[in-house]
Amino acid sequence: MFAYYVQLGWRGLRQGPGLTALMVLAIAVGIGASMTTLTVMHLLSGDPLPGRSAHLFYAQVDSDPSPHRADRAPLDMLDYRSAVDLWSAHRAERQALIVNSTVKVRASDAGRSAEMAPMLSTTASFFAMFDVPFRYGGAWQTEDDTDRARVAVISSALNQRLFGGVNSVGRIVRLRDADVRIVGVLAPWRPSPLFYDVRAGRFSQGDTADFYRAPEDVYTPFETGIEINDGNFLPFTCWASQPSPGHLQSAPCVWVGLWVELANDVQVARYRQFLDDYAKQQQSLGRFVYTGTRLQTLMQWLDFNHVVPSDVRLQSWLAFAFLAVCLCNTIGLLLAKFLRRSGEFGLRRALGASRRAVFAQCLVESAAIGLLGGIGGWLLTLAGLWLIRRQPAAYADLAHLDAGMLVFTFVLALLTSLLAGLLPALRASRVAPAMQLKAL
């Protein structure tokens, strides 16, 4: 029976090809616009570490003594002493200190001139915590963190620029005025967003586009990076003037991030208590005035920082509003198409077809229109994403249609066409056979 409805639907599509083309175009344009923005939204707001994000936490304590702040929540980063104290206590399964800067880098055994590259000074657990992939070598050893070893991991892109993409493990790269040995080269890695480096208030006027920039090119042990690039670090914020700008170890500033990995609720509760106890201890020592602390999961931290650019959210709402307009137009076109065929439906009813059969025939025809519209919408989505990739936005290179969104494109097209066909199909199924036969 379904095959019969498909045959009738195909015949119906060929009746009034102009109306059919308009409906397919309306659905295709609506689907193309909505899926382009939805795909970008999906890429920018998805879980960057599925299955692991619930066990990764960002730790904060309130080291700022300023009394005039209306919001007494801890600042987004830690001062150097607090960060090192918390990390040195080893109260989590894994933990990673992070601070970024820009450093002059060149290959010491190559004739290429030096370039400025973003550097992340972190600890050995960073790579395992965040599932960072390696092409050659691996992370430095845990003891390298405390020994201030002159080692580094470099990105795939930097390895290509400096060494032509070959295995460069063991070679020497010069960072500023220091030689360091390469122990690992990353595979191409493009986390979206750059979740470990998210900080609210870092950008003016709520601009979060930089959360989607490419990751750093150089990774060094935390203390090694601070030692090599001392004087070139920028604070997140300060509550007093810096004695020596760029040299922040003893400055009244916050500028270091701390991530911890906790396996279960018991560990989470213990670490929260540890943060509270540490804040109270520092208050008793006169270093802290306030004892506020906060511990958020990776996804809570991203949500707290509103990482999805506001223009993408607005475009998504506008695109779905446009899809609703296209849906209304399709309803009107389907209604006109089916009412023009009232004689055909009346004759079928007179020959014994039930209202349900006519209703099913119309819905199958609507689904066929949706399928054709889905193909057109898929092509328009690819074109829209191609245009986005040519925009100057930081996230432009992320605009690709994955398998899940491809399936969703066709599901949305079919649902849209079926929804649009409900009222016209219902009207067509209620055609009075006697009236239509009399008209014939």
N, C-alpha and C positions, 0 to 999 in steps of 0.2 A: 504493500500500500504506500509506503514511504517513497519508493521508486516512482510510483504513479504521480504522487504529489510533486516530486522533483521534475518529472516530465511536464506536468501542467505549469509549474512555476517557470520553467525555461521558456515555454511558449508565451507565458505572460510577460516575461522580460522583453521578448521581441515585439510585443504589441505596445506601441507608443515608445519607441526607442529614445526619443528626446527626453521624456519624463524619466525614463530609467537612467539615462546618462546624468541628468541633473541630480537625481537621488544618490547615485554612486559618487558623484563629485562632492556633494554636500557632506556625505559621511567621510569620504577620504580627506577632505580639507579639515574637518573637525577632528578626526582621529590624528592626522598628521600634526596639527598644532598642539593638541593636548599631549600626545605621546612624546613629542620633542621636549617639551618642558617637563613632563613627568619623568622622562628618562634622566634628564639632568638633575632633577630633584632626587631621584632614586640614587644616583651616583654620589651626590653630595651629602645625603642624609642617612645613608645606610650604615650598618654596623661594620666598622673597618676590620674588626677581628671577631668574626662569628665564632661562638663557642668559648671564647677566652675573655671577652670584654667584661663579663660579669665578675671575673676574678682579679681584674686590674683596677687599682684604686689610686687616686691622686690625693696626697696628704698635704694638709695646711695647718699652720698654727699662727696665732696673731702676735707677731713680734713688734708691730707698729705701736709706739706709745702715744701717738697723737690723740688728744682728747676730743678734737673738733670733728672727727668723722661721724657722720650721721649713721652710717652703716658699720656696725662693729664686727661684721663678718670678717674672717681672716682674708688678707690680701692673697692674690692669686699665686704668688711665689714665696719662697722662703729666703731669709737671710743666710749667709754662708755658714755661720756657726750652727744655726738650728738644723740646716740641711745635713751637715756633716755629722752632727750629734745623732740625729734620727737614723741616718744610714749606718753609722758605726755601731749602733745597738743591735743590728741584725735581728729585728723582731718579725721579719717577713720571710717567706720562702725565697722570694727574689725581690730585689729592689734596685732602682736605677736613679742616680742623680743625673740631671741634664742641665746644660747651659750652652747657649750657642753664641757664636761670634763669627767674624769674618777674618780670614787669615791669608797671607800671601803664600802661595804654594808653587813649587816647581820640582821636576825630577832632577836630582843632582847629577845624574849621569847622562843627561840628554841636553841637546842644544836649545830646547824650547824655552822661551822667555817665561818669567813668572806670571801668574794670574791670581786674582783674588777669588777665593772660594769660601762658601759657607762651611763652618766647622761646628760639630757637636762634640762637646766634652762630656763624657758619660762614664758609666761603669760597665763591667763585663757582662752583667746580667741583662743589659738593655736588649741585646740581640735575641736571646732566648725568650725574654718576656714578650717581645713584640713580633715574634716569628719573622725576623729579618732574614731573607734568603741570601746565601752565599754562592758565588760562582767559583771562586778559588779561595783556598785557605779557610779561615774561620775567625772567631773572636779572640781577643787576647785572654790570658789567664787571669783568674781572680786576684792572684798576688800582684799582678802588674798594676792594679789600681792603687795599692798602698805603696808599692815600690817606685811609683812615678816612672814607669818604664817608657822609653822612647819608642813606642810602637803606634801603629795606626791601621785603621780599616778605611778603604776608599770606595767610592761609588763606582758603578759600572761606567757611568758617563765620564768621570774623571780618569778612570783607567784607560778608556778609549782615547781621550785627549792626550794623556801623557805617554802612554805606552802602546798605543795602537790596538788595545783590547787583548793583548796576550797576558798570560799568567805573570803577574808582577809581584807575587808573594816573595818576600826576601829582598826585594830591591829597596833602595833608599829614596825617600822623598823629603824635600826640604820645606819645612813649615816655618815661615818667618825666618829666624836665624838658627834654627835647630834642625838637625838631621834625625829622621825617625824611620824605622823599618816597617815596611808593609807586612802585616800578618794575614790580611784577608781582603778580598775584593767582592763586593756585593753583586748579586745578580740584579737585573733591572727591577727596581722596587719603587712603586708609586702609591703609597698609602693615601687614602682619600676619606676624610681630611687628614692633615698632618697632625693626628690626634695627640701625640705625645708633647707637642709644642703649642697647644692651644692655651691662650690666656685672654680673658675678657679685659676690655679696656686697652688692649695693646694697640688697637687701631682707632683712629679718630672717626667720629660720627658713625660708630657701629659697623664699620667696614670689616668684613670677615673674609674677603677674597683671598688674603694671603695665607689663610689656613689650607689652601689648596695648591700652594706652590710645590715645587719639587723638593725632595728631602735633601739633606746636607751632602756635600761631596767628601768630607773628611770627618772621621770619628776617631777620637783619641781618649785614653783614660782621663778621667775627670781632673785629677790634680796635674797630670802632664799637660793637658790643654791649657789650664789656668796658668801654669808656669811658663809655657812657651809663648802664650798670647797675652800675658799680663799687660794691663793698660788698655786693652781693646775690647773690654766687655761693657755692655750697656745695662744699666739697672732697669728693672720693671717700674719701680718707683722708690723714692727716698723720702724720709720724714725729717731729714736735716741735710745740710750741705755736705758734700763729699770732701774729705780731706785731700784726696788725690784722685781726680776723675779717672775712671777706667780701672783703677786698682780697688776692687770691691770686697776683698776678704774681710776687712774690718770696718767697712763703710756702713752707715745707717740706712741700708737699702735692702730690698728684696730683689733677687735676680736668679735664683736657683730653683729648679723643679725637682720633686721627688715622687716617683711612682713605686708602688709596692704591689706584689702579687700575693693574694690570700686565697687559700683553697676552699674554705668553708665559712659558715656563719660564726663558728666558734673562734676561728682565727681573726675574723673581722671584728668581733666584739673585743677580743684581747688587744687588737691594735688600736681600736678607738680608745680603750682605757689607757693604753700606753701613751697616746698623744695627749690625753687629758692630764695624766700624771706628769708628763714632761713639761707641759705648759704651767702647771701649778708649781713644779720645782723651780722653773726659771723665774716665776713671779716671786717666789720666796728668796731667790738669789738677787732680786732687784733688777733683773735684765728685762723681764716682761712686766707690763702694767696690766694687761688683760689676759685672760686664759681661754679665749675662744679657739676652737679647733674644728676641722671639717675633714671628712673622708668620703669621697664620692667615687662611684664606679666610673669606668671610662665613658659609658653612654650618658650617665648623669652629668658628668663633667662637660661633655659636648653639648648637651641640652642646656646646661647652665650658661654656657658661653654663646649660645645662639649661633652656631657655626654656619648654618645655611644662609647664604647671602639673601638679604631682604628682597632684592630685585627678582631673584629666582622664585621666591614664594609668590610675589605679586604676579609674575608672568604665569605661574601655574594656575592661579585663580582665574586670571583673564582667559587663559586657554580653555579651561573647563566651562567658563561662561560662554565662550564662543562655541564649544561643542554642544551646549544646551540649545543655543540658537539654531545650529545645524540640525539638531534633533527635531526641533519644532518645525523647521522647514521641510524635513523629510516626512513628518507626519502629514503635513498639508499636501505634499506631492503624492504620497501613497493613497491618501483619502481621495484625491482627484483621480488617480489612476484606477482605483478599485471601483469608484462610482461610475466611471465611464464604461466599466464592464459589467454593469448590473444585469444586462440582458443575458450574458453568459452565465452568471451565477444563478439567475432565475431559472434558466433552462436546466442547469444541473440539479437544482432543487426539485424541479418538476419531474425529472427523470429518476428521482429517488435519493439523491445525495442529501445527507443530513447537514444541519447547520455546523456541526463539529467538523465535517469533512471540508466544507467551504472555508471555515475558519483555519483549519490546518493547511489548506492549499495556499491561503494568503500569507500565513506565517512562514511557510517554506520559501515562498517568493521573496518575502522580506529578508529572510536569512541569506538567500542568494545575493541579494543586493548588498547586504552587510559584508559578505565574503569578498565581493568585488571591491567594495569600499575599503575593506581591510587591506587588500593588496595595494590599492592606491594610497591608503594612509601609511602603509609601511614604506613605500617609495618616498612619500613626502617627508616622513620621519627621518629617513636616511639623508635626504637632502637638507633638512633642517639641522641635523647634527653636523653635517659637513660644513654648513655655514657657521655654526657655533665654534667649530674647531679653528676657524679662521678669524675669530674675534680676539681682541687683546686681553681677555679675561684670564686670570690665573688658572682657572679650572677648565679652560677650553680643550686641552688635550685629553681630558677625561671623557669627553662626550662621545660615547660609543654605545651601540645597541647590543645588549647581551641577550642570551637565549631566553631568559625569563621574561624580559621586556618584549621580545619578539612575539612570544606566545600571548602575552597580555594584550598586545596590539590587536591581534585577531579576535581574542575573546571580547575585548571592549567593542570592536566593530560589530560583532554578531549580537551582543547584548543591546547595543544602541539601535541596530536595525530591528531587532525583535520588539524592543520597547516602543519604537516608532510605529511598528506595524500592528500593535495590539488594538488600538481604537479603530483604524481603518478596516482591519480584518473582522472585528466585531460588527461594524456597520455593514460590511459586505455579507456576512453570514446571516444577517437579519433581513435581507432583501426578500420581499413578498413575491413568490413565484407567479401568482395570478396576475399581479399588476404588470410584471415584466413581460409575460407571455401576451397579455392583451396589447401592450405597446408594440410587440413584434408583429 
